Amino acid sequence: MGRKRMTPAEPPTEGTAAPTAETPKYNRSARIRELWNNGVKDAKQILASLKADGDETNIGIIYTSISKIKKDEGGGAPAPKKRTAPVAPAQSPVHIGNGISLLDLEALGVIVKNVGGFDNAIRVLQALKELR
């Protein structure tokens, strides 16, 4: 699908000269960058300014141009942080008794916190017991 070509607002009349090869081409990206550098940071305001100049564009093109400008300036969205897997302790777990280790108790503490306290954890365990 091709790009829209900008057509002049009025066709040339007999008294005016038609556009020639020497006429500079309209550079939308340069105009958006110029508006951005002059402090117009809102895409809707940039769109209104371009439409006032006779450029029939859409908001998506402006957002794309703004993201390229930010990237050139070194801004934009930060790079996503890499998640690292938790490192398991190198030592063997300390057993408290009945096959329960400190790691098991830590995991139980996290579960109790996630369900909203000991009372809720007991209810969850009772429901689990009834299902079995």
N, CA, C and O atoms as a GROMACS GRO file, in nm:
protein
  528
    1MET      N    1   0.084  -0.115   0.000
    1MET     CA    2   0.000   0.000   0.000
    1MET      C    3   0.090   0.123   0.000
    1MET      O    4   0.181   0.132   0.082
    2GLY      N    5   0.066   0.216  -0.087
    2GLY     CA    6   0.152   0.332  -0.101
    2GLY      C    7   0.119   0.441  -0.002
    2GLY      O    8   0.017   0.436   0.068
    3ARG      N    9   0.204   0.538   0.003
    3ARG     CA   10   0.184   0.652   0.091
    3ARG      C   11   0.091   0.752   0.026
    3ARG      O   12   0.079   0.759  -0.096
    4LYS      N   13   0.024   0.829   0.111
    4LYS     CA   14  -0.059   0.936   0.059
    4LYS      C   15   0.032   1.047   0.009
    4LYS      O   16   0.132   1.081   0.072
    5ARG      N   17  -0.003   1.100  -0.102
    5ARG     CA   18   0.074   1.214  -0.151
    5ARG      C   19   0.001   1.342  -0.114
    5ARG      O   20  -0.122   1.351  -0.120
    6MET      N   21   0.079   1.439  -0.076
    6MET     CA   22   0.020   1.566  -0.039
    6MET      C   23  -0.014   1.644  -0.165
    6MET      O   24   0.072   1.666  -0.251
    7THR      N   25  -0.137   1.685  -0.175
    7THR     CA   26  -0.178   1.763  -0.291
    7THR      C   27  -0.190   1.908  -0.250
    7THR      O   28  -0.225   1.938  -0.136
    8PRO      N   29  -0.161   1.999  -0.341
    8PRO     CA   30  -0.174   2.140  -0.305
    8PRO      C   31  -0.320   2.174  -0.274
    8PRO      O   32  -0.412   2.113  -0.329
    9ALA      N   33  -0.340   2.272  -0.186
    9ALA     CA   34  -0.475   2.311  -0.147
    9ALA      C   35  -0.552   2.364  -0.267
    9ALA      O   36  -0.672   2.338  -0.282
   10GLU      N   37  -0.485   2.439  -0.354
   10GLU     CA   38  -0.549   2.493  -0.473
   10GLU      C   39  -0.464   2.457  -0.594
   10GLU      O   40  -0.342   2.468  -0.590
   11PRO      N   41  -0.528   2.414  -0.702
   11PRO     CA   42  -0.449   2.386  -0.822
   11PRO      C   43  -0.392   2.517  -0.877
   11PRO      O   44  -0.452   2.623  -0.858
   12PRO      N   45  -0.278   2.510  -0.944
   12PRO     CA   46  -0.220   2.633  -0.999
   12PRO      C   47  -0.313   2.694  -1.104
   12PRO      O   48  -0.370   2.623  -1.187
   13THR      N   49  -0.325   2.824  -1.098
   13THR     CA   50  -0.406   2.896  -1.197
   13THR      C   51  -0.315   2.952  -1.304
   13THR      O   52  -0.194   2.932  -1.300
   14GLU      N   53  -0.372   3.021  -1.400
   14GLU     CA   54  -0.292   3.071  -1.511
   14GLU      C   55  -0.184   3.168  -1.468
   14GLU      O   56  -0.076   3.170  -1.527
   15GLY      N   57  -0.209   3.247  -1.366
   15GLY     CA   58  -0.112   3.348  -1.324
   15GLY      C   59  -0.004   3.294  -1.233
   15GLY      O   60   0.094   3.364  -1.207
   16THR      N   61  -0.017   3.170  -1.185
   16THR     CA   62   0.083   3.118  -1.093
   16THR      C   63   0.163   3.007  -1.160
   16THR      O   64   0.117   2.944  -1.255
   17ALA      N   65   0.280   2.986  -1.110
   17ALA     CA   66   0.367   2.884  -1.168
   17ALA      C   67   0.334   2.749  -1.105
   17ALA      O   68   0.305   2.741  -0.986
   18ALA      N   69   0.340   2.646  -1.183
   18ALA     CA   70   0.320   2.510  -1.133
   18ALA      C   71   0.445   2.466  -1.059
   18ALA      O   72   0.554   2.515  -1.089
   19PRO      N   73   0.433   2.375  -0.963
   19PRO     CA   74   0.552   2.327  -0.893
   19PRO      C   75   0.648   2.261  -0.990
   19PRO      O   76   0.608   2.185  -1.078
   20THR      N   77   0.774   2.290  -0.973
   20THR     CA   78   0.876   2.235  -1.060
   20THR      C   79   0.964   2.140  -0.982
   20THR      O   80   0.945   2.120  -0.862
   21ALA      N   81   1.059   2.081  -1.049
   21ALA     CA   82   1.152   1.990  -0.984
   21ALA      C   83   1.239   2.065  -0.884
   21ALA      O   84   1.296   2.003  -0.794
   22GLU      N   85   1.250   2.196  -0.898
   22GLU     CA   86   1.332   2.275  -0.807
   22GLU      C   87   1.260   2.304  -0.676
   22GLU      O   88   1.324   2.345  -0.579
   23THR      N   89   1.128   2.283  -0.671
   23THR     CA   90   1.053   2.308  -0.550
   23THR      C   91   1.096   2.207  -0.443
   23THR      O   92   1.096   2.087  -0.470
   24PRO      N   93   1.134   2.254  -0.323
   24PRO     CA   94   1.179   2.160  -0.221
   24PRO      C   95   1.063   2.071  -0.175
   24PRO      O   96   0.949   2.115  -0.163
   25LYS      N   97   1.096   1.945  -0.151
   25LYS     CA   98   0.996   1.848  -0.107
   25LYS      C   99   0.964   1.874   0.040
   25LYS      O  100   1.052   1.906   0.119
   26TYR      N  101   0.837   1.859   0.076
   26TYR     CA  102   0.793   1.877   0.214
   26TYR      C  103   0.843   1.759   0.296
   26TYR      O  104   0.820   1.644   0.260
   27ASN      N  105   0.911   1.787   0.406
   27ASN     CA  106   0.966   1.683   0.491
   27ASN      C  107   0.888   1.682   0.623
   27ASN      O  108   0.911   1.765   0.712
   28ARG      N  109   0.796   1.587   0.633
   28ARG     CA  110   0.709   1.579   0.751
   28ARG      C  111   0.790   1.550   0.877
   28ARG      O  112   0.766   1.611   0.981
   29SER      N  113   0.886   1.460   0.868
   29SER     CA  114   0.966   1.424   0.985
   29SER      C  115   1.044   1.545   1.037
   29SER      O  116   1.054   1.566   1.158
   30ALA      N  117   1.098   1.623   0.945
   30ALA     CA  118   1.173   1.742   0.986
   30ALA      C  119   1.080   1.842   1.054
   30ALA      O  120   1.118   1.908   1.151
   31ARG      N  121   0.958   1.853   1.003
   31ARG     CA  122   0.861   1.945   1.063
   31ARG      C  123   0.821   1.898   1.203
   31ARG      O  124   0.809   1.980   1.295
   32ILE      N  125   0.801   1.768   1.220
   32ILE     CA  126   0.766   1.714   1.352
   32ILE      C  127   0.882   1.736   1.449
   32ILE      O  128   0.860   1.774   1.564
   33ARG      N  129   1.005   1.712   1.403
   33ARG     CA  130   1.123   1.734   1.487
   33ARG      C  131   1.135   1.882   1.525
   33ARG      O  132   1.170   1.914   1.639
   34GLU      N  133   1.107   1.970   1.431
   34GLU     CA  134   1.114   2.114   1.458
   34GLU      C  135   1.012   2.153   1.565
   34GLU      O  136   1.045   2.226   1.658
   35LEU      N  137   0.889   2.103   1.553
   35LEU     CA  138   0.787   2.132   1.654
   35LEU      C  139   0.829   2.076   1.790
   35LEU      O  140   0.812   2.142   1.892
   36TRP      N  141   0.882   1.954   1.791
   36TRP     CA  142   0.927   1.889   1.915
   36TRP      C  143   1.036   1.973   1.982
   36TRP      O  144   1.032   1.996   2.103
   37ASN      N  145   1.132   2.017   1.904
   37ASN     CA  146   1.243   2.097   1.958
   37ASN      C  147   1.198   2.234   2.005
   37ASN      O  148   1.263   2.296   2.090
   38ASN      N  149   1.085   2.283   1.952
   38ASN     CA  150   1.032   2.413   1.994
   38ASN      C  151   0.940   2.399   2.115
   38ASN      O  152   0.878   2.497   2.157
   39GLY      N  153   0.930   2.279   2.171
   39GLY     CA  154   0.855   2.262   2.294
   39GLY      C  155   0.716   2.203   2.279
   39GLY      O  156   0.646   2.186   2.378
   40VAL      N  157   0.674   2.172   2.157
   40VAL     CA  158   0.543   2.110   2.138
   40VAL      C  159   0.563   1.960   2.158
   40VAL      O  160   0.610   1.890   2.067
   41LYS      N  161   0.528   1.910   2.277
   41LYS     CA  162   0.554   1.771   2.312
   41LYS      C  163   0.430   1.682   2.301
   41LYS      O  164   0.441   1.560   2.314
   42ASP      N  165   0.314   1.741   2.278
   42ASP     CA  166   0.189   1.664   2.270
   42ASP      C  167   0.161   1.627   2.124
   42ASP      O  168   0.161   1.713   2.036
   43ALA      N  169   0.138   1.498   2.100
   43ALA     CA  170   0.116   1.450   1.963
   43ALA      C  171  -0.007   1.514   1.900
   43ALA      O  172  -0.008   1.542   1.780
   44LYS      N  173  -0.111   1.538   1.980
   44LYS     CA  174  -0.233   1.598   1.925
   44LYS      C  175  -0.208   1.742   1.882
   44LYS      O  176  -0.264   1.788   1.782
   45GLN      N  177  -0.123   1.814   1.957
   45GLN     CA  178  -0.090   1.951   1.917
   45GLN      C  179  -0.006   1.951   1.789
   45GLN      O  180  -0.022   2.037   1.703
   46ILE      N  181   0.085   1.854   1.779
   46ILE     CA  182   0.167   1.843   1.657
   46ILE      C  183   0.077   1.812   1.538
   46ILE      O  184   0.094   1.868   1.431
   47LEU      N  185  -0.020   1.721   1.557
   47LEU     CA  186  -0.114   1.687   1.450
   47LEU      C  187  -0.193   1.809   1.406
   47LEU      O  188  -0.211   1.832   1.286
   48ALA      N  189  -0.240   1.889   1.502
   48ALA     CA  190  -0.316   2.009   1.468
   48ALA      C  191  -0.230   2.108   1.389
   48ALA      O  192  -0.278   2.170   1.294
   49SER      N  193  -0.104   2.122   1.428
   49SER     CA  194  -0.014   2.212   1.357
   49SER      C  195   0.013   2.164   1.214
   49SER      O  196   0.015   2.244   1.120
   50LEU      N  197   0.033   2.034   1.200
   50LEU     CA  198   0.057   1.980   1.065
   50LEU      C  199  -0.066   1.995   0.977
   50LEU      O  200  -0.056   2.027   0.858
   51LYS      N  201  -0.184   1.971   1.035
   51LYS     CA  202  -0.307   1.987   0.956
   51LYS      C  203  -0.329   2.133   0.917
   51LYS      O  204  -0.380   2.162   0.809
   52ALA      N  205  -0.289   2.225   1.007
   52ALA     CA  206  -0.300   2.368   0.975
   52ALA      C  207  -0.207   2.404   0.859
   52ALA      O  208  -0.234   2.497   0.782
   53ASP      N  209  -0.096   2.330   0.846
   53ASP     CA  210  -0.002   2.353   0.736
   53ASP      C  211  -0.047   2.283   0.608
   53ASP      O  212   0.016   2.299   0.503
   54GLY      N  213  -0.156   2.205   0.615
   54GLY     CA  214  -0.206   2.137   0.496
   54GLY      C  215  -0.160   1.994   0.482
   54GLY      O  216  -0.181   1.932   0.377
   55ASP      N  217  -0.097   1.940   0.584
   55ASP     CA  218  -0.048   1.803   0.578
   55ASP      C  219  -0.156   1.710   0.633
   55ASP      O  220  -0.194   1.721   0.749
   56GLU      N  221  -0.204   1.620   0.550
   56GLU     CA  222  -0.304   1.522   0.593
   56GLU      C  223  -0.231   1.399   0.642
   56GLU      O  224  -0.195   1.311   0.563
   57THR      N  225  -0.208   1.391   0.771
   57THR     CA  226  -0.138   1.279   0.831
   57THR      C  227  -0.224   1.220   0.942
   57THR      O  228  -0.334   1.270   0.968
   58ASN      N  229  -0.176   1.117   1.005
   58ASN     CA  230  -0.252   1.060   1.116
   58ASN      C  231  -0.164   1.054   1.240
   58ASN      O  232  -0.043   1.073   1.234
   59ILE      N  233  -0.228   1.029   1.352
   59ILE     CA  234  -0.160   1.034   1.482
   59ILE      C  235  -0.054   0.926   1.495
   59ILE      O  236   0.045   0.945   1.566
   60GLY      N  237  -0.073   0.812   1.427
   60GLY     CA  238   0.025   0.703   1.435
   60GLY      C  239   0.160   0.743   1.380
   60GLY      O  240   0.264   0.707   1.436
   61ILE      N  241   0.159   0.816   1.271
   61ILE     CA  242   0.285   0.863   1.211
   61ILE      C  243   0.357   0.956   1.307
   61ILE      O  244   0.480   0.953   1.318
   62ILE      N  245   0.281   1.039   1.376
   62ILE     CA  246   0.341   1.134   1.470
   62ILE      C  247   0.401   1.059   1.589
   62ILE      O  248   0.512   1.090   1.632
   63TYR      N  249   0.329   0.960   1.642
   63TYR     CA  250   0.384   0.883   1.753
   63TYR      C  251   0.511   0.810   1.711
   63TYR      O  252   0.607   0.803   1.788
   64THR      N  253   0.514   0.756   1.591
   64THR     CA  254   0.634   0.689   1.541
   64THR      C  255   0.751   0.787   1.532
   64THR      O  256   0.863   0.756   1.572
   65SER      N  257   0.724   0.905   1.479
   65SER     CA  258   0.829   1.006   1.466
   65SER      C  259   0.880   1.050   1.603
   65SER      O  260   1.000   1.068   1.623
   66ILE      N  261   0.788   1.066   1.698
   66ILE     CA  262   0.828   1.108   1.832
   66ILE      C  263   0.916   1.000   1.896
   66ILE      O  264   1.015   1.032   1.962
   67SER      N  265   0.880   0.874   1.877
   67SER     CA  266   0.962   0.768   1.937
   67SER      C  267   1.102   0.766   1.875
   67SER      O  268   1.200   0.739   1.945
   68LYS      N  269   1.111   0.793   1.744
   68LYS     CA  270   1.243   0.800   1.681
   68LYS      C  271   1.322   0.919   1.734
   68LYS      O  272   1.443   0.910   1.754
   69ILE      N  273   1.255   1.032   1.755
   69ILE     CA  274   1.323   1.149   1.810
   69ILE      C  275   1.377   1.118   1.949
   69ILE      O  276   1.492   1.149   1.980
   70LYS      N  277   1.293   1.055   2.032
   70LYS     CA  278   1.338   1.021   2.168
   70LYS      C  279   1.454   0.923   2.164
   70LYS      O  280   1.548   0.934   2.244
   71LYS      N  281   1.448   0.829   2.072
   71LYS     CA  282   1.557   0.731   2.060
   71LYS      C  283   1.686   0.801   2.019
   71LYS      O  284   1.793   0.770   2.072
   72ASP      N  285   1.676   0.896   1.925
   72ASP     CA  286   1.795   0.970   1.882
   72ASP      C  287   1.852   1.054   1.995
   72ASP      O  288   1.973   1.074   2.004
   73GLU      N  289   1.764   1.104   2.083
   73GLU     CA  290   1.808   1.186   2.196
   73GLU      C  291   1.860   1.101   2.311
   73GLU      O  292   1.913   1.154   2.409
   74GLY      N  293   1.846   0.970   2.299
   74GLY     CA  294   1.891   0.882   2.406
   74GLY      C  295   1.786   0.860   2.512
   74GLY      O  296   1.815   0.802   2.616
   75GLY      N  297   1.664   0.904   2.487
   75GLY     CA  298   1.555   0.885   2.584
   75GLY      C  299   1.471   0.767   2.545
   75GLY      O  300   1.521   0.667   2.494
   76GLY      N  301   1.344   0.779   2.570
   76GLY     CA  302   1.251   0.672   2.536
   76GLY      C  303   1.237   0.574   2.650
   76GLY      O  304   1.279   0.600   2.762
   77ALA      N  305   1.178   0.463   2.619
   77ALA     CA  306   1.153   0.361   2.721
   77ALA      C  307   1.284   0.295   2.763
   77ALA      O  308   1.369   0.266   2.678
   78PRO      N  309   1.302   0.272   2.891
   78PRO     CA  310   1.424   0.205   2.936
   78PRO      C  311   1.424   0.059   2.892
   78PRO      O  312   1.319  -0.002   2.871
   79ALA      N  313   1.542   0.006   2.880
   79ALA     CA  314   1.554  -0.135   2.840
   79ALA      C  315   1.498  -0.222   2.951
   79ALA      O  316   1.518  -0.194   3.069
   80PRO      N  317   1.427  -0.328   2.914
   80PRO     CA  318   1.370  -0.414   3.018
   80PRO      C  319   1.479  -0.481   3.100
   80PRO      O  320   1.583  -0.521   3.047
   81LYS      N  321   1.455  -0.492   3.229
   81LYS     CA  322   1.553  -0.554   3.317
   81LYS      C  323   1.545  -0.705   3.300
   81LYS      O  324   1.436  -0.763   3.287
   82LYS      N  325   1.661  -0.767   3.301
   82LYS     CA  326   1.666  -0.913   3.288
   82LYS      C  327   1.636  -0.973   3.425
   82LYS      O  328   1.691  -0.931   3.527
   83ARG      N  329   1.549  -1.071   3.424
   83ARG     CA  330   1.519  -1.140   3.548
   83ARG      C  331   1.617  -1.254   3.567
   83ARG      O  332   1.648  -1.329   3.475
   84THR      N  333   1.664  -1.264   3.687
   84THR     CA  334   1.756  -1.373   3.717
   84THR      C  335   1.684  -1.472   3.807
   84THR      O  336   1.604  -1.435   3.893
   85ALA      N  337   1.714  -1.597   3.786
   85ALA     CA  338   1.654  -1.702   3.867
   85ALA      C  339   1.714  -1.696   4.007
   85ALA      O  340   1.833  -1.669   4.023
   86PRO      N  341   1.632  -1.723   4.108
   86PRO     CA  342   1.688  -1.722   4.243
   86PRO      C  343   1.793  -1.832   4.258
   86PRO      O  344   1.777  -1.943   4.208
   87VAL      N  345   1.897  -1.798   4.327
   87VAL     CA  346   2.007  -1.892   4.345
   87VAL      C  347   1.977  -1.978   4.467
   87VAL      O  348   1.951  -1.927   4.576
   88ALA      N  349   1.980  -2.108   4.447
   88ALA     CA  350   1.957  -2.200   4.558
   88ALA      C  351   2.080  -2.202   4.648
   88ALA      O  352   2.192  -2.192   4.600
   89PRO      N  353   2.058  -2.216   4.777
   89PRO     CA  354   2.173  -2.220   4.867
   89PRO      C  355   2.258  -2.342   4.838
   89PRO      O  356   2.207  -2.450   4.806
   90ALA      N  357   2.388  -2.324   4.849
   90ALA     CA  358   2.480  -2.433   4.818
   90ALA      C  359   2.481  -2.538   4.928
   90ALA      O  360   2.516  -2.654   4.904
   91GLN      N  361   2.441  -2.498   5.048
   91GLN     CA  362   2.444  -2.594   5.158
   91GLN      C  363   2.313  -2.672   5.164
   91GLN      O  364   2.211  -2.629   5.111
   92SER      N  365   2.317  -2.784   5.229
   92SER     CA  366   2.196  -2.864   5.242
   92SER      C  367   2.106  -2.798   5.346
   92SER      O  368   2.155  -2.737   5.441
   93PRO      N  369   1.972  -2.809   5.328
   93PRO     CA  370   1.881  -2.742   5.420
   93PRO      C  371   1.891  -2.802   5.560
   93PRO      O  372   1.916  -2.921   5.577
   94VAL      N  373   1.872  -2.716   5.659
   94VAL     CA  374   1.875  -2.759   5.798
   94VAL      C  375   1.737  -2.817   5.831
   94VAL      O  376   1.636  -2.748   5.815
   95HIS      N  377   1.734  -2.942   5.876
   95HIS     CA  378   1.608  -3.006   5.909
   95HIS      C  379   1.572  -2.980   6.054
   95HIS      O  380   1.654  -2.996   6.144
   96ILE      N  381   1.448  -2.941   6.074
   96ILE     CA  382   1.399  -2.914   6.209
   96ILE      C  383   1.344  -3.042   6.271
   96ILE      O  384   1.361  -3.067   6.391
   97GLY      N  385   1.278  -3.120   6.191
   97GLY     CA  386   1.219  -3.244   6.240
   97GLY      C  387   1.100  -3.280   6.154
   97GLY      O  388   1.042  -3.193   6.088
   98ASN      N  389   1.062  -3.405   6.154
   98ASN     CA  390   0.949  -3.455   6.074
   98ASN      C  391   0.968  -3.424   5.926
   98ASN      O  392   0.870  -3.410   5.853
   99GLY      N  393   1.091  -3.412   5.881
   99GLY     CA  394   1.117  -3.387   5.739
   99GLY      C  395   1.096  -3.243   5.697
   99GLY      O  396   1.094  -3.214   5.577
  100ILE      N  397   1.080  -3.152   5.793
  100ILE     CA  398   1.057  -3.010   5.761
  100ILE      C  399   1.190  -2.936   5.776
  100ILE      O  400   1.261  -2.951   5.875
  101SER      N  401   1.222  -2.855   5.676
  101SER     CA  402   1.346  -2.778   5.680
  101SER      C  403   1.313  -2.629   5.696
  101SER      O  404   1.197  -2.589   5.691
  102LEU      N  405   1.418  -2.550   5.716
  102LEU     CA  406   1.399  -2.405   5.725
  102LEU      C  407   1.344  -2.349   5.594
  102LEU      O  408   1.265  -2.254   5.594
  103LEU      N  409   1.387  -2.407   5.482
  103LEU     CA  410   1.335  -2.362   5.353
  103LEU      C  411   1.186  -2.388   5.343
  103LEU      O  412   1.112  -2.307   5.286
  104ASP      N  413   1.139  -2.501   5.398
  104ASP     CA  414   0.996  -2.530   5.398
  104ASP      C  415   0.920  -2.427   5.479
  104ASP      O  416   0.812  -2.383   5.439
  105LEU      N  417   0.976  -2.389   5.594
  105LEU     CA  418   0.910  -2.288   5.678
  105LEU      C  419   0.906  -2.152   5.610
  105LEU      O  420   0.807  -2.079   5.622
  106GLU      N  421   1.013  -2.117   5.539
  106GLU     CA  422   1.014  -1.991   5.465
  106GLU      C  423   0.906  -1.991   5.357
  106GLU      O  424   0.836  -1.892   5.337
  107ALA      N  425   0.895  -2.105   5.287
  107ALA     CA  426   0.793  -2.116   5.183
  107ALA      C  427   0.653  -2.108   5.244
  107ALA      O  428   0.564  -2.045   5.186
  108LEU      N  429   0.634  -2.170   5.359
  108LEU     CA  430   0.505  -2.165   5.428
  108LEU      C  431   0.472  -2.022   5.469
  108LEU      O  432   0.357  -1.979   5.461
  109GLY      N  433   0.572  -1.949   5.514
  109GLY     CA  434   0.552  -1.808   5.551
  109GLY      C  435   0.505  -1.725   5.433
  109GLY      O  436   0.419  -1.639   5.448
  110VAL      N  437   0.562  -1.751   5.315
  110VAL     CA  438   0.521  -1.679   5.194
  110VAL      C  439   0.376  -1.713   5.159
  110VAL      O  440   0.299  -1.626   5.121
  111ILE      N  441   0.341  -1.841   5.170
  111ILE     CA  442   0.204  -1.884   5.139
  111ILE      C  443   0.105  -1.818   5.235
  111ILE      O  444   0.000  -1.769   5.192
  112VAL      N  445   0.137  -1.817   5.363
  112VAL     CA  446   0.048  -1.756   5.463
  112VAL      C  447   0.029  -1.608   5.432
  112VAL      O  448  -0.082  -1.556   5.442
  113LYS      N  449   0.136  -1.543   5.396
  113LYS     CA  450   0.128  -1.400   5.362
  113LYS      C  451   0.040  -1.380   5.238
  113LYS      O  452  -0.040  -1.286   5.235
  114ASN      N  453   0.054  -1.466   5.137
  114ASN     CA  454  -0.022  -1.451   5.013
  114ASN      C  455  -0.171  -1.476   5.030
  114ASN      O  456  -0.251  -1.416   4.959
  115VAL      N  457  -0.210  -1.564   5.122
  115VAL     CA  458  -0.352  -1.592   5.142
  115VAL      C  459  -0.415  -1.496   5.243
  115VAL      O  460  -0.537  -1.498   5.261
  116GLY      N  461  -0.336  -1.412   5.306
  116GLY     CA  462  -0.393  -1.309   5.392
  116GLY      C  463  -0.389  -1.340   5.541
  116GLY      O  464  -0.468  -1.283   5.616
  117GLY      N  465  -0.301  -1.426   5.584
  117GLY     CA  466  -0.286  -1.451   5.727
  117GLY      C  467  -0.308  -1.596   5.762
  117GLY      O  468  -0.345  -1.678   5.678
  118PHE      N  469  -0.285  -1.627   5.892
  118PHE     CA  470  -0.294  -1.765   5.939
  118PHE      C  471  -0.436  -1.819   5.932
  118PHE      O  472  -0.458  -1.935   5.896
  119ASP      N  473  -0.534  -1.735   5.968
  119ASP     CA  474  -0.672  -1.783   5.966
  119ASP      C  475  -0.714  -1.825   5.826
  119ASP      O  476  -0.777  -1.929   5.808
  120ASN      N  477  -0.680  -1.745   5.728
  120ASN     CA  478  -0.712  -1.780   5.589
  120ASN      C  479  -0.634  -1.903   5.544
  120ASN      O  480  -0.687  -1.985   5.469
  121ALA      N  481  -0.510  -1.916   5.588
  121ALA     CA  482  -0.430  -2.032   5.550
  121ALA      C  483  -0.492  -2.160   5.608
  121ALA      O  484  -0.493  -2.264   5.542
  122ILE      N  485  -0.544  -2.152   5.730
  122ILE     CA  486  -0.609  -2.268   5.792
  122ILE      C  487  -0.734  -2.306   5.714
  122ILE      O  488  -0.761  -2.423   5.691
  123ARG      N  489  -0.812  -2.204   5.672
  123ARG     CA  490  -0.932  -2.232   5.591
  123ARG      C  491  -0.895  -2.299   5.460
  123ARG      O  492  -0.962  -2.392   5.416
  124VAL      N  493  -0.788  -2.250   5.396
  124VAL     CA  494  -0.743  -2.310   5.269
  124VAL      C  495  -0.702  -2.455   5.291
  124VAL      O  496  -0.737  -2.542   5.211
  125LEU      N  497  -0.629  -2.481   5.397
  125LEU     CA  498  -0.585  -2.618   5.426
  125LEU      C  499  -0.703  -2.710   5.458
  125LEU      O  500  -0.704  -2.826   5.419
  126GLN      N  501  -0.804  -2.658   5.530
  126GLN     CA  502  -0.922  -2.738   5.559
  126GLN      C  503  -0.999  -2.771   5.431
  126GLN      O  504  -1.046  -2.884   5.414
  127ALA      N  505  -1.012  -2.673   5.342
  127ALA     CA  506  -1.078  -2.697   5.214
  127ALA      C  507  -1.001  -2.800   5.132
  127ALA      O  508  -1.062  -2.885   5.066
  128LEU      N  509  -0.870  -2.794   5.137
  128LEU     CA  510  -0.786  -2.891   5.067
  128LEU      C  511  -0.804  -3.031   5.125
  128LEU      O  512  -0.809  -3.130   5.052
  129LYS      N  513  -0.815  -3.037   5.257
  129LYS     CA  514  -0.834  -3.165   5.325
  129LYS      C  515  -0.968  -3.228   5.284
  129LYS      O  516  -0.977  -3.349   5.264
  130GLU      N  517  -1.073  -3.145   5.273
  130GLU     CA  518  -1.204  -3.195   5.234
  130GLU      C  519  -1.207  -3.245   5.090
  130GLU      O  520  -1.282  -3.336   5.057
  131LEU      N  521  -1.127  -3.185   5.005
  131LEU     CA  522  -1.121  -3.228   4.865
  131LEU      C  523  -1.054  -3.363   4.849
  131LEU      O  524  -1.083  -3.436   4.755
  132ARG      N  525  -0.966  -3.396   4.939
  132ARG     CA  526  -0.891  -3.522   4.930
  132ARG      C  527  -0.963  -3.629   4.994
  132ARG      O  528  -0.916  -3.743   4.997
   0.00000   0.00000   0.00000
